[in-house]
């Protein structure tokens, strides 16, 4: 009987040694950090990394308009989603819904001088009767479609504290005496955590500006690029090359559901 136990013990020891050797020789691959763009592969159509973050997702609630997504978990990924999902609040201008839009902006933002700056143009367009251009398709002056561009860059982020995120998006705007045409722009958001990601500052900055030193540059835009015949904001290689001609592509990442 003792011989059988000795044999079984010896066999068990051999199996254990083999198992340990297999684990040491084949360690599991480390999981890629979603928040780190350097861990993502440049698999997008235009050569940018593609994250798992999707536009129009990320939260568990909506604002009182039933549209704007809120209720984020405070991660840096969710800050990038919040920035994209809040973009329409500082760029869209519709005569019929402008008053409600300002109300929603107050719901997801912290009071500050920035609000007057980002709403000034909308106030002007929706109240003036002597503007050279007229709204289109039911009262729109500007209408965004962030999925058309769908790029973001996290300039800085501390989970559940503060984040600075740039969002590159496509939009359609009214023109003087012509049909509306497409354009592309970058919006920059500073978000602070207050039980949810809240906008504490926002701007659509001109080329070369750096949002008070909080970002490397103002981001890509279509200013200076002829897009007058573009009815919808669809990216192409030549447009991407033109937009990024004089600015860095470093840090820019595609949203997972960006149109490309």
Short mmCIF file of the C-alpha atoms (twelve columns), coordinates in Angstrom:
data_MODEL
# 
_entry.id   MODEL 
# 
loop_
_atom_site.group_PDB 
_atom_site.id 
_atom_site.type_symbol 
_atom_site.label_atom_id 
_atom_site.label_alt_id 
_atom_site.label_comp_id 
_atom_site.label_asym_id 
_atom_site.label_seq_id 
_atom_site.Cartn_x 
_atom_site.Cartn_y 
_atom_site.Cartn_z 
_atom_site.pdbx_PDB_model_num 
ATOM 1   C CA . UNK A 1   0.000   0.000  0.000   1 
ATOM 2   C CA . UNK A 2   2.854   2.336  0.923   1 
ATOM 3   C CA . UNK A 3   4.425   1.673  -2.479  1 
ATOM 4   C CA . UNK A 4   1.208   2.795  -4.234  1 
ATOM 5   C CA . UNK A 5   1.070   6.017  -2.213  1 
ATOM 6   C CA . UNK A 6   4.720   6.752  -2.952  1 
ATOM 7   C CA . UNK A 7   4.078   6.201  -6.666  1 
ATOM 8   C CA . UNK A 8   1.015   8.471  -6.661  1 
ATOM 9   C CA . UNK A 9   2.892   11.179 -4.729  1 
ATOM 10  C CA . UNK A 10  5.803   11.073 -7.161  1 
ATOM 11  C CA . UNK A 11  3.420   11.193 -10.145 1 
ATOM 12  C CA . UNK A 12  1.587   14.185 -8.657  1 
ATOM 13  C CA . UNK A 13  4.856   16.045 -8.130  1 
ATOM 14  C CA . UNK A 14  5.849   15.482 -11.767 1 
ATOM 15  C CA . UNK A 15  2.464   16.786 -13.007 1 
ATOM 16  C CA . UNK A 16  2.787   19.875 -10.789 1 
ATOM 17  C CA . UNK A 17  6.281   20.645 -12.119 1 
ATOM 18  C CA . UNK A 18  5.051   20.316 -15.714 1 
ATOM 19  C CA . UNK A 19  2.060   22.616 -15.056 1 
ATOM 20  C CA . UNK A 20  4.263   25.300 -13.485 1 
ATOM 21  C CA . UNK A 21  6.689   25.101 -16.408 1 
ATOM 22  C CA . UNK A 22  3.846   25.562 -18.921 1 
ATOM 23  C CA . UNK A 23  2.590   28.686 -17.118 1 
ATOM 24  C CA . UNK A 24  6.082   30.195 -16.890 1 
ATOM 25  C CA . UNK A 25  6.815   29.564 -20.551 1 
ATOM 26  C CA . UNK A 26  3.415   30.865 -21.733 1 
ATOM 27  C CA . UNK A 27  2.402   33.808 -19.521 1 
ATOM 28  C CA . UNK A 28  -0.996  35.384 -20.284 1 
ATOM 29  C CA . UNK A 29  -0.891  38.504 -22.457 1 
ATOM 30  C CA . UNK A 30  -1.419  41.717 -20.461 1 
ATOM 31  C CA . UNK A 31  -4.743  43.425 -21.080 1 
ATOM 32  C CA . UNK A 32  -4.515  46.648 -23.092 1 
ATOM 33  C CA . UNK A 33  -5.570  49.790 -21.243 1 
ATOM 34  C CA . UNK A 34  -8.481  51.403 -23.054 1 
ATOM 35  C CA . UNK A 35  -7.540  54.840 -21.736 1 
ATOM 36  C CA . UNK A 36  -4.061  54.699 -23.298 1 
ATOM 37  C CA . UNK A 37  -4.091  55.488 -27.059 1 
ATOM 38  C CA . UNK A 38  -0.605  53.990 -27.397 1 
ATOM 39  C CA . UNK A 39  -2.092  50.571 -26.621 1 
ATOM 40  C CA . UNK A 40  -4.444  50.779 -29.599 1 
ATOM 41  C CA . UNK A 41  -3.608  49.642 -33.108 1 
ATOM 42  C CA . UNK A 42  -3.676  52.104 -36.007 1 
ATOM 43  C CA . UNK A 43  -6.449  50.153 -37.674 1 
ATOM 44  C CA . UNK A 44  -8.715  52.980 -38.826 1 
ATOM 45  C CA . UNK A 45  -9.273  53.919 -42.429 1 
ATOM 46  C CA . UNK A 46  -7.215  57.089 -42.052 1 
ATOM 47  C CA . UNK A 47  -4.400  55.584 -39.997 1 
ATOM 48  C CA . UNK A 48  -5.615  56.540 -36.512 1 
ATOM 49  C CA . UNK A 49  -6.040  54.078 -33.646 1 
ATOM 50  C CA . UNK A 50  -9.612  52.923 -33.060 1 
ATOM 51  C CA . UNK A 51  -10.894 52.683 -29.495 1 
ATOM 52  C CA . UNK A 52  -13.799 50.700 -28.114 1 
ATOM 53  C CA . UNK A 53  -15.570 53.928 -27.162 1 
ATOM 54  C CA . UNK A 54  -18.798 54.623 -29.021 1 
ATOM 55  C CA . UNK A 55  -20.610 57.899 -29.623 1 
ATOM 56  C CA . UNK A 56  -24.173 58.061 -28.238 1 
ATOM 57  C CA . UNK A 57  -23.322 55.552 -25.519 1 
ATOM 58  C CA . UNK A 58  -21.575 55.527 -22.153 1 
ATOM 59  C CA . UNK A 59  -24.184 56.791 -19.728 1 
ATOM 60  C CA . UNK A 60  -27.126 55.325 -17.872 1 
ATOM 61  C CA . UNK A 61  -29.504 58.309 -18.012 1 
ATOM 62  C CA . UNK A 62  -30.596 61.158 -20.267 1 
ATOM 63  C CA . UNK A 63  -31.076 64.851 -19.612 1 
ATOM 64  C CA . UNK A 64  -34.570 66.348 -19.560 1 
ATOM 65  C CA . UNK A 65  -34.596 66.546 -23.362 1 
ATOM 66  C CA . UNK A 66  -34.661 62.740 -23.457 1 
ATOM 67  C CA . UNK A 67  -31.728 62.846 -25.884 1 
ATOM 68  C CA . UNK A 68  -28.502 64.022 -24.255 1 
ATOM 69  C CA . UNK A 69  -26.787 61.099 -22.504 1 
ATOM 70  C CA . UNK A 70  -25.782 61.560 -18.861 1 
ATOM 71  C CA . UNK A 71  -24.998 59.274 -15.924 1 
ATOM 72  C CA . UNK A 72  -21.344 58.411 -16.622 1 
ATOM 73  C CA . UNK A 73  -19.150 56.214 -14.432 1 
ATOM 74  C CA . UNK A 74  -16.318 58.716 -14.026 1 
ATOM 75  C CA . UNK A 75  -13.659 56.841 -16.000 1 
ATOM 76  C CA . UNK A 76  -11.493 58.594 -18.569 1 
ATOM 77  C CA . UNK A 77  -13.204 56.566 -21.292 1 
ATOM 78  C CA . UNK A 78  -16.558 57.910 -20.161 1 
ATOM 79  C CA . UNK A 79  -15.156 61.456 -20.228 1 
ATOM 80  C CA . UNK A 80  -14.336 60.956 -23.916 1 
ATOM 81  C CA . UNK A 81  -17.883 59.715 -24.482 1 
ATOM 82  C CA . UNK A 82  -19.423 62.596 -22.538 1 
ATOM 83  C CA . UNK A 83  -17.480 65.128 -24.614 1 
ATOM 84  C CA . UNK A 84  -18.789 63.637 -27.866 1 
ATOM 85  C CA . UNK A 85  -22.321 63.346 -26.514 1 
ATOM 86  C CA . UNK A 86  -22.295 66.979 -25.317 1 
ATOM 87  C CA . UNK A 87  -20.909 68.392 -28.582 1 
ATOM 88  C CA . UNK A 88  -24.326 69.113 -30.090 1 
ATOM 89  C CA . UNK A 89  -25.140 71.344 -27.101 1 
ATOM 90  C CA . UNK A 90  -22.452 73.883 -27.982 1 
ATOM 91  C CA . UNK A 91  -22.595 73.640 -31.780 1 
ATOM 92  C CA . UNK A 92  -26.158 72.875 -32.919 1 
ATOM 93  C CA . UNK A 93  -28.384 75.877 -33.560 1 
ATOM 94  C CA . UNK A 94  -32.069 75.345 -34.300 1 
ATOM 95  C CA . UNK A 95  -34.596 78.153 -34.031 1 
ATOM 96  C CA . UNK A 96  -37.301 75.904 -32.582 1 
ATOM 97  C CA . UNK A 97  -35.202 74.102 -29.972 1 
ATOM 98  C CA . UNK A 98  -32.557 76.663 -29.013 1 
ATOM 99  C CA . UNK A 99  -34.183 77.657 -25.700 1 
ATOM 100 C CA . UNK A 100 -34.395 74.011 -24.602 1 
ATOM 101 C CA . UNK A 101 -30.818 73.399 -25.713 1 
ATOM 102 C CA . UNK A 102 -29.557 76.185 -23.442 1 
ATOM 103 C CA . UNK A 103 -31.519 74.632 -20.583 1 
ATOM 104 C CA . UNK A 104 -29.877 71.229 -21.179 1 
ATOM 105 C CA . UNK A 105 -26.458 72.873 -21.386 1 
ATOM 106 C CA . UNK A 106 -27.069 74.278 -17.911 1 
ATOM 107 C CA . UNK A 107 -28.053 70.793 -16.696 1 
ATOM 108 C CA . UNK A 108 -24.820 69.153 -17.832 1 
ATOM 109 C CA . UNK A 109 -22.542 72.135 -17.217 1 
ATOM 110 C CA . UNK A 110 -21.178 74.234 -14.385 1 
ATOM 111 C CA . UNK A 111 -21.989 77.935 -14.495 1 
ATOM 112 C CA . UNK A 112 -19.189 80.113 -15.863 1 
ATOM 113 C CA . UNK A 113 -18.162 82.711 -18.421 1 
ATOM 114 C CA . UNK A 114 -17.746 79.977 -21.018 1 
ATOM 115 C CA . UNK A 115 -21.508 79.503 -21.377 1 
ATOM 116 C CA . UNK A 116 -22.040 82.997 -22.762 1 
ATOM 117 C CA . UNK A 117 -19.220 82.500 -25.250 1 
ATOM 118 C CA . UNK A 118 -20.553 79.207 -26.646 1 
ATOM 119 C CA . UNK A 119 -24.184 80.400 -26.792 1 
ATOM 120 C CA . UNK A 120 -23.603 83.900 -28.169 1 
ATOM 121 C CA . UNK A 121 -23.850 82.844 -31.814 1 
ATOM 122 C CA . UNK A 122 -27.005 80.805 -31.205 1 
ATOM 123 C CA . UNK A 123 -28.641 83.707 -29.377 1 
ATOM 124 C CA . UNK A 124 -27.825 85.980 -32.303 1 
ATOM 125 C CA . UNK A 125 -29.031 83.587 -35.003 1 
ATOM 126 C CA . UNK A 126 -32.291 82.667 -33.314 1 
ATOM 127 C CA . UNK A 127 -33.365 86.221 -32.451 1 
ATOM 128 C CA . UNK A 128 -32.183 88.398 -35.343 1 
ATOM 129 C CA . UNK A 129 -34.541 89.050 -38.242 1 
ATOM 130 C CA . UNK A 130 -31.935 90.604 -40.526 1 
ATOM 131 C CA . UNK A 131 -29.408 87.814 -40.957 1 
ATOM 132 C CA . UNK A 132 -28.003 87.294 -44.479 1 
ATOM 133 C CA . UNK A 133 -28.583 83.531 -44.290 1 
ATOM 134 C CA . UNK A 134 -31.746 81.602 -43.539 1 
ATOM 135 C CA . UNK A 135 -32.188 78.327 -41.628 1 
ATOM 136 C CA . UNK A 136 -32.672 75.032 -43.464 1 
ATOM 137 C CA . UNK A 137 -34.621 71.793 -42.978 1 
ATOM 138 C CA . UNK A 138 -36.942 72.964 -40.229 1 
ATOM 139 C CA . UNK A 139 -35.055 75.760 -38.532 1 
ATOM 140 C CA . UNK A 140 -31.436 74.555 -38.508 1 
ATOM 141 C CA . UNK A 141 -28.541 76.990 -38.786 1 
ATOM 142 C CA . UNK A 142 -25.934 74.423 -37.662 1 
ATOM 143 C CA . UNK A 143 -26.429 70.715 -37.212 1 
ATOM 144 C CA . UNK A 144 -23.679 68.381 -36.048 1 
ATOM 145 C CA . UNK A 145 -23.050 64.753 -36.818 1 
ATOM 146 C CA . UNK A 146 -20.088 63.794 -34.661 1 
ATOM 147 C CA . UNK A 147 -20.016 60.296 -36.127 1 
ATOM 148 C CA . UNK A 148 -18.950 61.789 -39.461 1 
ATOM 149 C CA . UNK A 149 -15.550 62.713 -38.092 1 
ATOM 150 C CA . UNK A 150 -15.592 60.813 -34.861 1 
ATOM 151 C CA . UNK A 151 -12.079 61.545 -33.568 1 
ATOM 152 C CA . UNK A 152 -11.097 62.485 -30.035 1 
ATOM 153 C CA . UNK A 153 -7.949  63.389 -28.130 1 
ATOM 154 C CA . UNK A 154 -7.656  63.244 -24.347 1 
ATOM 155 C CA . UNK A 155 -5.314  66.065 -23.400 1 
ATOM 156 C CA . UNK A 156 -5.463  65.131 -19.730 1 
ATOM 157 C CA . UNK A 157 -7.634  63.064 -17.425 1 
ATOM 158 C CA . UNK A 158 -7.872  62.055 -13.779 1 
ATOM 159 C CA . UNK A 159 -10.780 59.667 -13.261 1 
ATOM 160 C CA . UNK A 160 -13.641 61.159 -11.244 1 
ATOM 161 C CA . UNK A 161 -11.781 64.468 -11.020 1 
ATOM 162 C CA . UNK A 162 -11.102 66.420 -14.209 1 
ATOM 163 C CA . UNK A 163 -10.570 65.790 -17.923 1 
ATOM 164 C CA . UNK A 164 -9.776  67.876 -21.004 1 
ATOM 165 C CA . UNK A 165 -11.020 66.246 -24.212 1 
ATOM 166 C CA . UNK A 166 -11.039 67.446 -27.821 1 
ATOM 167 C CA . UNK A 167 -13.714 66.179 -30.216 1 
ATOM 168 C CA . UNK A 168 -13.405 66.393 -33.988 1 
ATOM 169 C CA . UNK A 169 -16.822 66.335 -35.664 1 
ATOM 170 C CA . UNK A 170 -18.617 67.003 -38.910 1 
ATOM 171 C CA . UNK A 171 -21.555 69.396 -39.295 1 
ATOM 172 C CA . UNK A 172 -23.783 71.148 -41.806 1 
ATOM 173 C CA . UNK A 173 -24.233 74.916 -41.775 1 
ATOM 174 C CA . UNK A 174 -26.412 77.460 -43.568 1 
ATOM 175 C CA . UNK A 175 -24.760 79.528 -46.274 1 
ATOM 176 C CA . UNK A 176 -25.594 82.906 -47.766 1 
ATOM 177 C CA . UNK A 177 -28.061 82.475 -50.674 1 
ATOM 178 C CA . UNK A 178 -26.930 78.881 -51.282 1 
ATOM 179 C CA . UNK A 179 -27.779 75.418 -50.040 1 
ATOM 180 C CA . UNK A 180 -26.289 74.373 -46.681 1 
ATOM 181 C CA . UNK A 181 -22.851 72.790 -46.884 1 
ATOM 182 C CA . UNK A 182 -20.661 70.568 -44.743 1 
ATOM 183 C CA . UNK A 183 -17.711 71.522 -42.587 1 
ATOM 184 C CA . UNK A 184 -15.497 69.968 -39.916 1 
ATOM 185 C CA . UNK A 185 -14.449 71.433 -36.590 1 
ATOM 186 C CA . UNK A 186 -12.826 70.622 -33.250 1 
ATOM 187 C CA . UNK A 187 -14.495 71.386 -29.939 1 
ATOM 188 C CA . UNK A 188 -12.543 71.331 -26.674 1 
ATOM 189 C CA . UNK A 189 -14.154 70.452 -23.359 1 
ATOM 190 C CA . UNK A 190 -12.962 70.696 -19.796 1 
ATOM 191 C CA . UNK A 191 -15.021 68.316 -17.676 1 
ATOM 192 C CA . UNK A 192 -15.148 68.077 -13.885 1 
ATOM 193 C CA . UNK A 193 -16.628 65.296 -11.778 1 
ATOM 194 C CA . UNK A 194 -19.671 66.193 -9.696  1 
ATOM 195 C CA . UNK A 195 -21.479 62.880 -9.449  1 
ATOM 196 C CA . UNK A 196 -21.347 62.949 -13.259 1 
ATOM 197 C CA . UNK A 197 -19.129 64.544 -15.886 1 
ATOM 198 C CA . UNK A 198 -20.055 68.244 -16.043 1 
ATOM 199 C CA . UNK A 199 -18.761 70.814 -18.532 1 
ATOM 200 C CA . UNK A 200 -16.693 73.437 -16.703 1 
ATOM 201 C CA . UNK A 201 -15.323 75.059 -19.858 1 
ATOM 202 C CA . UNK A 202 -15.782 74.616 -23.603 1 
ATOM 203 C CA . UNK A 203 -14.632 76.306 -26.766 1 
ATOM 204 C CA . UNK A 204 -14.428 75.903 -30.496 1 
ATOM 205 C CA . UNK A 205 -11.020 77.437 -30.999 1 
ATOM 206 C CA . UNK A 206 -9.430  78.770 -34.151 1 
ATOM 207 C CA . UNK A 207 -6.403  77.103 -35.698 1 
ATOM 208 C CA . UNK A 208 -3.277  77.673 -33.633 1 
ATOM 209 C CA . UNK A 209 -5.008  78.400 -30.331 1 
ATOM 210 C CA . UNK A 210 -4.395  76.028 -27.449 1 
ATOM 211 C CA . UNK A 211 -7.357  76.503 -25.075 1 
ATOM 212 C CA . UNK A 212 -5.267  78.349 -22.520 1 
ATOM 213 C CA . UNK A 213 -2.383  75.900 -22.775 1 
ATOM 214 C CA . UNK A 214 -4.529  72.901 -21.848 1 
ATOM 215 C CA . UNK A 215 -4.219  71.301 -25.294 1 
ATOM 216 C CA . UNK A 216 -1.365  71.031 -27.786 1 
ATOM 217 C CA . UNK A 217 -3.277  72.916 -30.482 1 
ATOM 218 C CA . UNK A 218 -6.808  73.822 -31.487 1 
ATOM 219 C CA . UNK A 219 -7.238  70.617 -33.491 1 
ATOM 220 C CA . UNK A 220 -8.162  70.035 -37.147 1 
ATOM 221 C CA . UNK A 221 -10.839 72.004 -38.960 1 
ATOM 222 C CA . UNK A 222 -11.996 72.664 -42.497 1 
ATOM 223 C CA . UNK A 223 -11.396 76.427 -42.465 1 
ATOM 224 C CA . UNK A 224 -9.402  77.231 -45.590 1 
ATOM 225 C CA . UNK A 225 -10.471 74.026 -47.312 1 
ATOM 226 C CA . UNK A 226 -13.004 74.348 -50.131 1 
ATOM 227 C CA . UNK A 227 -16.063 72.332 -49.073 1 
ATOM 228 C CA . UNK A 228 -18.822 74.494 -50.566 1 
ATOM 229 C CA . UNK A 229 -20.101 71.645 -52.724 1 
ATOM 230 C CA . UNK A 230 -20.140 69.139 -49.845 1 
ATOM 231 C CA . UNK A 231 -23.733 68.467 -48.818 1 
ATOM 232 C CA . UNK A 232 -22.831 65.986 -46.074 1 
ATOM 233 C CA . UNK A 233 -19.733 65.805 -43.836 1 
ATOM 234 C CA . UNK A 234 -17.939 62.712 -45.145 1 
ATOM 235 C CA . UNK A 235 -14.209 62.329 -44.529 1 
ATOM 236 C CA . UNK A 236 -11.804 61.362 -47.296 1 
ATOM 237 C CA . UNK A 237 -8.043  60.886 -47.362 1 
ATOM 238 C CA . UNK A 238 -7.449  64.214 -49.086 1 
ATOM 239 C CA . UNK A 239 -9.552  66.046 -46.485 1 
ATOM 240 C CA . UNK A 240 -7.789  64.381 -43.560 1 
ATOM 241 C CA . UNK A 241 -4.422  65.257 -45.077 1 
ATOM 242 C CA . UNK A 242 -5.514  68.874 -45.557 1 
ATOM 243 C CA . UNK A 243 -6.942  69.221 -42.054 1 
ATOM 244 C CA . UNK A 244 -3.825  67.759 -40.416 1 
ATOM 245 C CA . UNK A 245 -1.315  69.435 -42.742 1 
ATOM 246 C CA . UNK A 246 0.145   71.792 -40.129 1 
ATOM 247 C CA . UNK A 247 -0.872  70.124 -36.867 1 
ATOM 248 C CA . UNK A 248 0.095   66.909 -35.122 1 
ATOM 249 C CA . UNK A 249 -1.890  63.679 -35.396 1 
ATOM 250 C CA . UNK A 250 -0.423  62.528 -32.100 1 
ATOM 251 C CA . UNK A 251 -3.004  61.389 -29.568 1 
ATOM 252 C CA . UNK A 252 -6.008  61.410 -31.911 1 
ATOM 253 C CA . UNK A 253 -8.173  58.287 -31.735 1 
ATOM 254 C CA . UNK A 254 -11.275 57.221 -33.663 1 
ATOM 255 C CA . UNK A 255 -14.518 56.428 -31.885 1 
ATOM 256 C CA . UNK A 256 -15.493 52.821 -32.545 1 
ATOM 257 C CA . UNK A 257 -18.648 53.748 -34.470 1 
ATOM 258 C CA . UNK A 258 -17.266 56.683 -36.451 1 
ATOM 259 C CA . UNK A 259 -18.254 56.643 -40.113 1 
ATOM 260 C CA . UNK A 260 -15.150 55.782 -42.108 1 
# 
